[in-house]
Amino acid sequence: MVQIDDATVPLKDCFWVLSDPVGCAFASTIGPSAVEEEAAHRELITRQRDRDRQTRQGWTVQLLSREQWRQKAQPCFLGRCDHRKATA
C-alpha cells in the first residue's frame, strides 16, 4: 500500500509517470515495477546520463493512482493534453 495525496491505495493499482518540465507525460510504467521515484526513473530511462540530463532540465517522476493517471497522463499519450495545444 502507498499513500497518494489523502488516499491509501495498493501499489499494483498505481503508475509511475515521467513528465517533461511543462507537465506533459512522456512515459509510464506500472507501479510495482519500482518502489521509489529514482528506481522508477531507472526503469523508464535506462541510461544514467539521460536521467541526469532530464533531472537537470526539470523532468519529474511521479506515482499516480489509476484515476490520476486517467486525468493527467492519458490525455498526453493520446495527444489531447493542454500541454501539446500550448506548444502547437
N, C-alpha and C positions, 0 to 999 in steps of 0.2 A: 504494500500500500504506500502511496505517496500523497503528499499534501500539495494541492494546486489551488491557489487562492484560498477560499474558505472550505473547500471540499477535499475529502479523502477518497481517493479512487485507486483501483488496482493498477499497477504499472502496465499490465497487459492491455489495459484499455486506453493507453496514452501513446503519444507520438512525440519524438524529438524532431524539431524543425530548425533548419538553418535558414536564417533570413539575412538579406543584404542590409546595408545601412539605412535604407528608407523603409524597411519592414516587409519587403516583398519576399515571400517564401521561395527558396531556391532548391531545397532538398528536404526529404523527410524519411524517417525510419521508425519502425515500431518501438515502443517504449522499452520492452525487455532486452533490446539489443545493447543497452548501456544503462548503468545505474547512476551516472552523473554526467554533467554537461561536457567536460573535457573528453570523456570516453565516447560520448555521442558524436562529438566533432570528429574524433578519430575514425569512427565508423562511417561517417558521411564523406569525409575528405581524407584520403589516405596519406598524402604527402605532408610532412611536417611544415615545410616551407610555405605551402599553400594555406595551411591552417594559421600559421603565424601572420602571413600577409592579411588574411581575412580578419583576424583579430585586430590588427593594427588599423585596418580600414573601417572597423565598426560593425562587422558582421556579428550576429548573435546566434546562439543555440538555445532553444527554449523547449521545455517539456509542456505539452498541451494535452488537455483532455480530448476525448473524441469530439465533443461538441465544440470546443475551442478550435480544434483542427478544422472542422467544417466551416466555421465562421471566418477564421483568419488565414489558413493555409490553402484550403481547397480552391478558393477563387483565384489565387495566384497561379496555381498549377493549371487551372482551366483558362487562364488568360483573361479573366474577368475582374481582376482586382483594381482598386483605385490607384495603386502604385503604377501600373502599366499605363493607365489612362493619363496620369500626370506627366509621364515621360514621352508620350506619343505626340 
